[in-house]
């Protein structure tokens, strides 16, 4: 979804809107000069997620946001400069207080699919919205055959990534607003690449 707005006033896109106390929003804050995600659950605002500074924008900007399953991404552009959040997990857990927010642990899983809309805080600066657009996210083709073989620089087969967690790893892709977030490895330990050079 996307909307045109003025950059001298804050603006946001509401997603999964249940009521005034439960929703997820992609927010451009003119006051904090930042773009981020926030969730409101049971009337409590979580801290900003994926906050990025917005250094400068022309007067007219276009705010865009996309949500897919538990992922969200947002961007704002004036046609010359574009600022984008990383793809963030909006499903719950502690929020990251990157702008000094409270970092409240919210259960965003309570915010089910719902309505969409526009958001504007009471900051004393009027906002004008235009060209509000809502579209369905394009379908992502499922990965049927993933190559799990490990080969070294010489092309010698060294093994295969198989077992619990690996069989489904990489099948669900987080692709939003032309950005991609790679899946986390199914194990928590650090990885070391060992190379063996022989003559």
C-alpha positions as CSV (number, residue, x, y, z in Angstrom):
1,X,0.0,0.0,0.0
2,X,1.1,3.6,-0.6
3,X,0.0,7.2,-0.1
4,X,1.3,10.7,-1.1
5,X,1.9,13.0,1.8
6,X,3.8,16.2,2.8
7,X,7.2,15.7,4.4
8,X,6.8,18.6,6.9
9,X,4.2,16.6,8.9
10,X,4.2,13.0,10.2
11,X,2.3,10.3,8.3
12,X,1.7,6.6,8.5
13,X,0.0,3.6,6.9
14,X,-2.2,1.4,9.1
15,X,-2.2,-2.3,8.5
16,X,-4.0,-5.1,10.4
17,X,-6.2,-2.4,11.9
18,X,-8.7,-3.9,14.4
19,X,-9.5,-0.7,16.4
20,X,-7.8,2.4,17.7
21,X,-6.0,0.2,20.3
22,X,-4.8,-2.6,18.1
23,X,-2.9,-2.2,14.8
24,X,0.5,-2.2,13.1
25,X,1.7,1.0,11.3
26,X,4.5,2.1,9.0
27,X,5.4,5.6,10.4
28,X,7.2,8.6,9.0
29,X,7.9,10.9,11.8
30,X,8.6,14.5,10.7
31,X,9.4,15.4,14.3
32,X,12.0,12.7,14.8
33,X,13.1,12.7,11.1
34,X,12.8,8.9,10.9
35,X,10.9,6.1,9.2
36,X,10.0,3.0,11.3
37,X,7.4,0.4,12.2
38,X,5.4,0.4,15.3
39,X,2.7,-1.8,16.8
40,X,-0.1,-0.8,19.2
41,X,-1.6,-3.6,21.2
42,X,-4.3,-3.1,23.9
43,X,-3.7,0.6,23.7
44,X,0.0,0.4,24.4
45,X,2.6,1.5,21.8
46,X,5.7,-0.5,21.2
47,X,9.0,1.2,20.5
48,X,10.1,1.8,16.9
49,X,11.2,-1.3,14.8
50,X,13.7,-1.0,12.0
51,X,14.1,2.8,12.4
52,X,16.1,4.6,9.8
53,X,17.0,8.3,9.8
54,X,15.4,10.4,7.1
55,X,17.9,13.2,6.5
56,X,16.1,15.3,3.9
57,X,13.1,15.1,1.7
58,X,11.3,17.3,-0.8
59,X,7.9,18.7,0.2
60,X,6.0,16.0,-1.6
61,X,6.8,12.4,-0.7
62,X,5.3,8.9,-1.2
63,X,5.1,6.5,1.7
64,X,4.9,2.8,0.9
65,X,4.6,-0.3,3.1
66,X,4.1,-4.0,2.6
67,X,3.4,-6.8,5.0
68,X,3.7,-10.5,4.3
69,X,2.9,-13.1,7.0
70,X,5.1,-11.8,9.9
71,X,7.4,-9.5,7.9
72,X,7.1,-5.8,7.2
73,X,9.0,-3.2,5.1
74,X,8.4,0.5,4.5
75,X,10.0,3.2,2.3
76,X,9.5,6.9,1.7
77,X,10.7,8.8,-1.4
78,X,10.4,12.3,-2.9
79,X,11.5,11.0,-6.3
80,X,15.1,11.9,-5.8
81,X,16.0,10.4,-2.4
82,X,14.5,7.1,-1.0
83,X,14.8,5.8,2.6
84,X,13.8,2.3,3.4
85,X,13.5,0.3,6.6
86,X,15.0,-3.2,6.7
87,X,12.6,-6.1,6.6
88,X,11.5,-6.4,10.2
89,X,9.7,-9.1,12.1
90,X,6.4,-7.6,13.3
91,X,5.1,-10.8,14.9
92,X,5.9,-9.8,18.5
93,X,8.6,-10.0,21.1
94,X,10.5,-7.0,22.5
95,X,10.6,-4.0,20.3
96,X,13.9,-2.2,19.7
97,X,14.0,1.3,21.2
98,X,16.3,2.7,18.5
99,X,14.9,6.3,18.9
100,X,14.8,6.2,22.7
101,X,11.3,4.6,22.9
102,X,10.2,2.3,25.7
103,X,11.0,-0.9,24.0
104,X,7.9,-2.6,25.3
105,X,7.4,-6.3,24.9
106,X,4.2,-6.6,22.9
107,X,2.3,-9.7,21.8
108,X,1.7,-8.6,18.2
109,X,0.3,-12.0,17.3
110,X,-2.9,-10.7,18.8
111,X,-3.2,-8.2,15.9
112,X,-4.8,-10.4,13.2
113,X,-5.4,-9.4,9.6
114,X,-7.8,-6.5,9.5
115,X,-8.5,-3.2,7.8
116,X,-6.0,-0.7,6.4
117,X,-6.0,3.1,6.7
118,X,-4.0,6.3,7.2
119,X,-2.4,7.5,10.4
120,X,-1.5,11.0,11.6
121,X,-0.5,12.0,15.1
122,X,-1.6,15.2,16.9
123,X,1.6,17.2,16.6
124,X,0.0,20.5,15.6
125,X,1.1,20.2,11.9
126,X,-1.7,19.4,9.4
127,X,-1.1,16.6,6.8
128,X,-2.7,16.2,3.4
129,X,-2.9,12.7,1.9
130,X,-3.5,11.8,-1.7
131,X,-3.5,8.9,-4.1
132,X,-4.0,6.2,-1.4
133,X,-3.4,2.8,-3.0
134,X,-3.9,-0.7,-1.7
135,X,-2.8,-3.8,-3.6
136,X,-2.4,-7.4,-2.9
137,X,1.2,-8.6,-2.5
138,X,2.4,-10.6,-5.5
139,X,2.7,-14.4,-5.0
140,X,6.1,-15.8,-4.5
141,X,6.9,-19.0,-6.4
142,X,7.7,-21.8,-4.0
143,X,11.1,-23.4,-4.0
144,X,10.8,-27.0,-4.9
145,X,14.4,-28.2,-5.4
146,X,16.9,-26.4,-3.3
147,X,20.6,-27.2,-3.8
148,X,22.0,-28.2,-0.4
149,X,25.3,-29.6,-1.7
150,X,28.6,-28.1,-0.5
151,X,31.4,-27.8,-3.0
152,X,34.8,-26.2,-2.6
153,X,36.5,-23.8,-5.0
154,X,37.8,-26.8,-7.1
155,X,34.3,-28.2,-7.5
156,X,35.0,-31.1,-5.1
157,X,31.8,-32.3,-3.3
158,X,32.2,-31.8,0.5
159,X,28.8,-32.8,1.9
160,X,25.2,-31.7,2.1
161,X,23.1,-29.5,4.4
162,X,20.5,-32.0,5.6
163,X,18.6,-32.8,8.8
164,X,16.2,-31.1,11.2
165,X,15.7,-27.4,10.3
166,X,17.8,-27.7,7.1
167,X,15.1,-29.4,5.0
168,X,12.8,-26.4,5.1
169,X,15.5,-23.7,5.3
170,X,15.2,-21.2,2.5
171,X,11.8,-22.2,1.3
172,X,9.9,-19.3,2.8
173,X,11.2,-16.1,1.4
174,X,10.9,-12.6,2.9
175,X,10.7,-10.4,-0.2
176,X,9.0,-7.0,0.3
177,X,9.2,-3.7,-1.6
178,X,11.9,-5.2,-3.8
179,X,14.1,-6.1,-0.8
180,X,15.1,-9.5,0.4
181,X,15.9,-10.8,3.9
182,X,17.8,-14.1,3.9
183,X,16.5,-16.8,6.3
184,X,18.4,-17.3,9.5
185,X,20.4,-20.5,9.7
186,X,18.5,-23.2,11.7
187,X,21.3,-23.4,14.3
188,X,22.5,-20.7,16.7
189,X,26.2,-21.4,16.8
190,X,28.8,-19.5,14.8
191,X,30.0,-21.0,11.5
192,X,33.6,-21.6,10.5
193,X,34.7,-22.3,7.0
194,X,37.7,-24.7,7.0
195,X,39.8,-24.8,3.9
196,X,42.3,-27.6,3.2
197,X,44.9,-26.8,0.5
198,X,46.8,-29.8,-0.8
199,X,49.4,-30.3,-3.5
